[in-house]
């Protein structure tokens, strides 16, 4: 079975800066909690692809956050078919600038737009973000949103809570929404959001299923089996370790969906009409 990893940070010098720069303290807790130091040295993209392939990972969704990272990843994706580019969008320079960026990156081949409430310092349901959601819905481009606990205490955790994701899904019924880290930390209410809205998916990167609430594991194996997506958030979690953890938990008839098909549907299948 070929796997698609739905969340990866490349180990190029440019993409590692945010994790290794001591001034970027918003990610310092992650380096400690996930014991990442051995995976924070630069590694050529070709070698990373080979390591992933040795674990049956055929493609990786590589995330950018800044303009520089987005351009960097798009350029790499042009060279390697194994890399699916994801562009991070901010409203720091204004809404019109963000809208132009969405159009530009989508024209250049990005598969989805990523927004994080703690990077944006706005709640996900903030009306300043609504033009961005509207544009993505219009051009049929999925939005990936960070919808779980985060460990940077310089921003409010509650900006990404499930209630706000439900509001976005109601107001933009044909917008594909992928919730990073599956709402971890906010309890099972995110499961109701995903069950209620046909275009909401839950991506479980950086999570150890052994420590997850049983409601989530039951949902992934049963009534949300077509909505749950595998990811590592490498280099937070090693490829081999993440795959092994989930293979122990998932039913055989669900593995193909979780490790591959659901993310393809989330990215490329036409959204369900309201």
N, C-alpha and C positions, 0 to 999 in steps of 0.2 A: 504493500500500500504506500503510495506517494503522499507525503504530507505537505501542507502549506502552513508555514508559521506566520501567524497574523500580526505579530508585533516583534520587531527586531530593531536594535540600534547598531549600525555598522561600526566596526572597530577601526575606522580611519581616524587620523589625527583630528580632523575637523569635527567628526561626530562624537568623539570622546571628550572634547573640551568641556562640555557641560557637566560631565561626571568627574573630571580630574582637576578642574580649576577650583582652587580653594576658595575663591571669591563667590562661586556659585553654590552657596550653602543650602539651596533648596533641594539639592540631590545628595548631600553628604550622608544623610541618614540611610539612604538606599545602599550606598557603597558598604556601609557597616552592616546593615541588617542582612543583606544578601551575600556577604563575604565575596565581593566582586573583584578584589584587588588583582587576583591572578588572571582576570579576564579584561583588564583595563589597559593592556599594552596594545599599541597599534598592530593591526594585522591586515595584510592585503586582502581586498575583497575576494579575489579568486580563491585564496586559502580558506576564507570563511565559508564560501560556497562549497568547497570540498569537504570541510568539516560537517556542514549541514547535510550534504548529500550522503555522507557516511552514516547518517542517522535517518535516512530516507526522506529528508526534507528537500522537496523539489523546488520550492519557491519561498521567498521571504518578503514580507511587507516591511520595507525600511522606512522609518519615520524621520522627517525633518521637523524642526521647530522654528528656526529663523529663516529669513530669506536666503542667507548664505548656505545653510544646510539643505534647504529645498532644492536649490540650483545644483548643489553638489550631488545629491541623491538622484535627481533626474538625469544628470550626466552619466552617473554610474549605471542607471537602469537602461540607458541607451546602449551600453556596452555589454551588459549581462542580462539575459532573459530571465535569470533566476531571481532578479530583484524587482519587486513591485513597489513603485514609489508612492509614498504618502506625504502630502504637503501640509505642514502646520501653518495655521492662519492666526494672525493677531489683529486686533483693532487698535493697537497702540499708535499707529500713524493715521488713524481715521477710518471710517466705514468705507468711504469710496476707494481708498487705497486697498483695503482688504478685499472688496468686491473685484477690483481689477486683478488682484493676485489670484483669486479663485479662478477667474476666467483664463488668465495666463497659464497657470499651472495645469489646469484641466486640458487646455489646448495642447500643452506639451506632453501630456500622457500620464499625469498623476491619476491613480485609481480611486482616491478618496481624499477628503479634506478632514484634517484633524484639528480639534479645538479642545483645550484643557482649561477648566475654570480657574485652577490655581495659577496657571501661566497668564491667563487673561485678566485675573483678579476681578472677574465678574461672575455672577451666578449664571448657570446655563440658560435660565429662562429670562435673562436680562433682555429687554426690548432692543438694546443696542446690537444684539447678536441676531435679531430676527431677519434683517435684510440678508445676512449671510446664509441663514437656513433657507430663506425663500429662494435665493439664487441657486443653491444646491438642489433644491427640489425642482426648480424650473429646468435645470440642465441635466437632471437625473443623475446626480453625482452623490454617492453616500457620504454621510458625515460620521466621523468617529469622534466620540466625546469621552473624556475621562470621567467616569461616573462611579468612583469608589473612594474609599479612604485614601489619603495621601499623608506623607510624613513630614512635609514642610510646614512648620508652625508659623510661617509668615503669611499664610493665606487661609481663608476659612474653608474647612473641610465640607461644610454643608452646601457650598456652591454647586456641588455635583450630585445632590440627592435625587432619589428616584422620582419624587413628586415633580421636579422640574423637567425630567425626561418625559414623563407622561404629558405634561403641558405642551412640550415641543411636538410630541407625536400627535396630539389632538389638533394643534394649530397648523401642522404641516403633514397631513395624512399620507402624502405620497413620498415623503422624504425617508430614505433609508437611513437608519440610525444604528450604529454599532457602538455598544457601551463597553469601553475598555475596563478590564478587570471585573466585569460582571456585577457591578454594584456592591462589591465586597466591602463590608463594614457597615452597611446600612440595613442589614437584615433582609428578609425574604420579600419585601414589598416590590423590589425590582422584578421579581419573577412574575408578579401580577401585571406589571407594565408590559413585559415581553409577551405574556400570554394574551393580553388585551389587544395589542397593536401588531398587525401582521408584518410591519416593516421595521420592527425593533429586534435586534440581535444582541446576544451577550457573549463577549469575548473574555476568556478566562486566563489571560496571560499573567505571569508572575505569581500565580497562586498555587499552593500545595493543596490538592484535594483532601489530603488527610486532615487538614485543619479547617476545612470549609464546613459550613452548616449542612446537615444531611438533606435539608430541603433543596439545596442547590444541586446536589449530586443526583437526587431522585428526579428532579426536573430535567437535568441533562440526559438522563437515561430513558425518560418517558415523554411527558407531554410537551416538553420544550426541546426534544431531541433534534428538531430541524432548525433550532434557533441558537444553539450553543457552539462556540468556536474555540479552537485550540490556538494558543500562542505561548511564547516563552518570555518575551520581553528581554531576550538576550541583549547584553551580557548579564542581566540580573540573574537569570537562571540558565544553567547549562542545557543545551538541546537534549542530550541523552537522558539527563535526570528528569526533565519535564515530561518527556514522552513516556518514560517508564512509570512515572507516578499516575498518569492518566490511563494508561493501558490496564493497570490493576483495577481501576474503578469502573471503567465503561463496559457496558454489555457489548458483545460481539457485533450485534446488528446496528450498533450506534457508532462504532469507531470510524467508519468511512465518512459518515456525516460530520462528526466532530472534528476529525483531523483534516478534512479536505472539502467536502461538498458544501457545507453550510457557508463557508467564507466565500466560495465562488458564487453562491446564490446572493449573498449579501452585497458583493461587489458588482456583479454583472447581470443578474436576473432582473427583468423589468419589475419595478415596484408594484405592489398591489394597489389598485385604485380604491378610493374611498367609496 
